[in-house]
Amino acid sequence: MMRRVRIWVSGRVQGVCFRAATQQQANKLSLTGYVKNLPDGRVEIVAEGSDTALQKLEDWSHKGPLMAKVENVITSEIAITEPFSDFKVK
């Protein structure tokens, strides 16, 4: 069963290659969706895939890439409208 989640990650998560590293993780896990920086300093991840893959991405997002300092992760399930074809950095 496919699910879609939105993950907000806060802390030192911009300017540390968080988006590129998230894209790499998502591709390894065969997830689709996107990752983008938000004006308030957080990173938003919207990902779609299997329960197991989404859980692995959420677990990874608590640490992120080497230079990141994650302070908080909030995850919520959202409805799938149109499926994504790949995982993009916005």
Secondary structure, 3 states (H helix, E strand, C coil): CCEEEEEEEEEECCCCCHHHHHHHHHHHCCCEEEEEECCCCCEEEEEEECHHHHHHHHHHHCCCCCCCEEEEEEEEEECCCCCCCCEEEC
